Amino acid sequence: PLRLSFQRGAKGSGMTRIERLVMHPTLKEELLSRLKKRLGCGGAVKDGVLELQGDRRDFLEAELKAQGYQVKRIGG
């Protein structure tokens, strides 16, 4: 299953991370682009992990489950 977690740094609103996503890197970029447009936030792909600014776990969990992925929330 995909791992959905939230990490807060020293400052800012933190990052929502999607780990263990098995797909081609260009497809990850396309998925990230669609999610950023839907959420109206920034994000990046770092070391194969999708990172989105802010706490977006609820939306992402529903969205990824609708696309057929198994999602496991880590840390809350």
Rosetta silent file (secondary structure, phi, psi, omega in degrees, C-alpha in Angstrom):
SEQUENCE: PLRLSFQRGAKGSGMTRIERLVMHPTLKEELLSRLKKRLGCGGAVKDGVLELQGDRRDFLEAELKAQGYQVKRIGG
SCORE:     score description
SCORE:     0.000 S_00000001
   1 L     0.000  155.387  175.072    0.000    0.000    0.000 S_00000001
   2 E   -70.450  149.048  176.837    0.951    3.642   -0.454 S_00000001
   3 E  -108.210  126.000 -178.981    2.135    5.453    2.660 S_00000001
   4 E  -114.250  116.305 -176.930    0.573    8.847    3.322 S_00000001
   5 E  -136.076  166.224  179.296    2.328   10.910    5.999 S_00000001
   6 E  -128.631  129.985  178.422    2.666   14.484    7.222 S_00000001
   7 E  -126.575  132.181  177.864    5.908   16.073    8.367 S_00000001
   8 L  -107.512  128.877  178.648    6.269   19.484    9.925 S_00000001
   9 L   -87.048 -162.335 -179.466    9.652   21.178    9.674 S_00000001
  10 L   -68.640  -29.276  178.675   11.122   23.949   11.797 S_00000001
  11 L  -146.399  167.841  179.433    8.896   26.518   10.071 S_00000001
  12 L    89.305 -175.445 -174.802    6.051   26.620    7.577 S_00000001
  13 L   -92.691   -1.239  177.862    2.922   24.529    7.279 S_00000001
  14 L    91.665  179.518 -177.066    4.684   21.203    6.713 S_00000001
  15 E  -131.564  138.009  170.425    4.604   18.671    3.888 S_00000001
  16 E   -95.756  129.040 -175.173    2.279   15.816    3.019 S_00000001
  17 E  -115.775  138.118  174.421    4.288   12.916    1.586 S_00000001
  18 E  -114.951  112.369 -176.983    3.159   10.039   -0.653 S_00000001
  19 E  -111.971  163.561  178.013    5.657    7.166   -0.480 S_00000001
  20 L    64.150   30.530  177.750    5.933    3.741   -2.139 S_00000001
  21 L   -87.396  114.598 -176.224    4.226    4.894   -5.333 S_00000001
  22 L   -97.381  101.116  174.536    5.324    2.461   -8.052 S_00000001
  23 L  -164.452  167.570 -179.251    5.174    4.163  -11.442 S_00000001
  24 L   -63.403  143.219 -178.478    7.459    5.738  -14.035 S_00000001
  25 H   -54.808  -35.213  179.081    9.047    9.052  -12.937 S_00000001
  26 H   -69.363  -33.874  176.880    7.338   11.010  -15.723 S_00000001
  27 H   -69.284  -33.150  175.710    3.955    9.640  -14.632 S_00000001
  28 H   -63.267  -41.477  178.802    4.745   10.723  -11.059 S_00000001
  29 H   -62.779  -41.405  179.416    5.369   14.242  -12.351 S_00000001
  30 H   -65.401  -43.761  178.064    2.040   14.223  -14.212 S_00000001
  31 H   -61.582  -44.316  179.381    0.149   12.949  -11.143 S_00000001
  32 H   -61.414  -42.166  179.417    1.828   15.591   -8.968 S_00000001
  33 H   -61.192  -44.226  178.348    0.918   18.310  -11.459 S_00000001
  34 H   -63.126  -42.957 -179.023   -2.760   17.266  -11.448 S_00000001
  35 H   -65.557  -40.239  179.624   -2.857   17.124   -7.626 S_00000001
  36 H   -63.758  -39.188  178.093   -1.206   20.545   -7.296 S_00000001
  37 H   -66.821  -41.227  179.756   -3.777   22.099   -9.641 S_00000001
  38 H   -65.803  -37.987 -175.551   -6.693   20.504   -7.759 S_00000001
  39 H   -90.496  -21.025 -176.940   -5.350   21.593   -4.366 S_00000001
  40 L    68.922   43.452 -178.904   -3.885   24.954   -5.338 S_00000001
  41 L  -138.857  173.384  178.302   -0.589   24.277   -3.580 S_00000001
  42 L   -92.644  170.224  178.079    3.075   23.681   -4.351 S_00000001
  43 E   178.906  173.943 -178.767    4.952   20.430   -4.360 S_00000001
  44 E  -157.776  163.144  171.232    7.840   18.397   -5.729 S_00000001
  45 E  -105.001  118.221 -179.863    9.080   14.882   -6.386 S_00000001
  46 E  -125.443  119.171  179.750   12.139   14.166   -4.216 S_00000001
  47 L    54.282   37.832  178.186   13.856   10.765   -4.339 S_00000001
  48 L    81.422    2.444 -179.602   10.714    9.197   -5.803 S_00000001
  49 E  -105.989  129.911  176.923    8.482   10.592   -3.031 S_00000001
  50 E   -82.015  128.538  178.328    5.678   13.037   -3.879 S_00000001
  51 E  -122.024  129.439  177.769    5.629   16.014   -1.516 S_00000001
  52 E  -122.531  140.666 -178.323    2.778   18.528   -1.339 S_00000001
  53 E   -71.862  137.796  176.987    2.762   21.657    0.788 S_00000001
  54 L    91.043  173.570  179.466    0.378   21.702    3.744 S_00000001
  55 L   -90.875   97.542 -175.387   -1.672   19.035    5.497 S_00000001
  56 L  -116.406   22.165 -172.891   -3.624   17.437    2.610 S_00000001
  57 H   -61.236  -42.560 -177.096   -3.976   13.873    3.942 S_00000001
  58 H   -62.132  -48.810 -179.898   -7.790   13.725    3.953 S_00000001
  59 H   -63.388  -46.592 -176.398   -8.148   14.895    0.346 S_00000001
  60 H   -65.630  -37.508  178.569   -5.257   12.755   -0.916 S_00000001
  61 H   -61.712  -46.777  179.619   -6.511    9.626    0.834 S_00000001
  62 H   -65.091  -42.506 -177.912   -9.947    9.954   -0.801 S_00000001
  63 H   -64.958  -45.158 -177.914   -8.451   10.851   -4.198 S_00000001
  64 H   -70.531  -36.067  176.390   -5.956    7.970   -4.264 S_00000001
  65 H   -65.726  -36.550  178.021   -8.541    5.428   -3.094 S_00000001
  66 H   -65.494  -26.926  178.103  -10.855    6.593   -5.905 S_00000001
  67 L   -86.723   -0.076  174.170   -8.011    5.855   -8.347 S_00000001
  68 L    97.882    7.836  179.363   -7.749    2.301   -6.996 S_00000001
  69 L   -87.529  149.170  169.399   -4.710    2.575   -4.710 S_00000001
  70 L   -86.846  132.359 -175.448   -4.503    1.084   -1.231 S_00000001
  71 E  -123.274  133.735  175.223   -3.591    3.869    1.187 S_00000001
  72 E  -123.209  124.549  179.683   -2.126    3.599    4.684 S_00000001
  73 E   -83.746  132.561  179.924   -1.868    6.697    6.851 S_00000001
  74 E  -111.844  127.331  174.911    1.334    6.978    8.844 S_00000001
  75 L    78.405   35.798  172.615    1.511    9.099   11.988 S_00000001
  76 L   125.792    0.000    0.000   -2.087   10.107   12.549 S_00000001
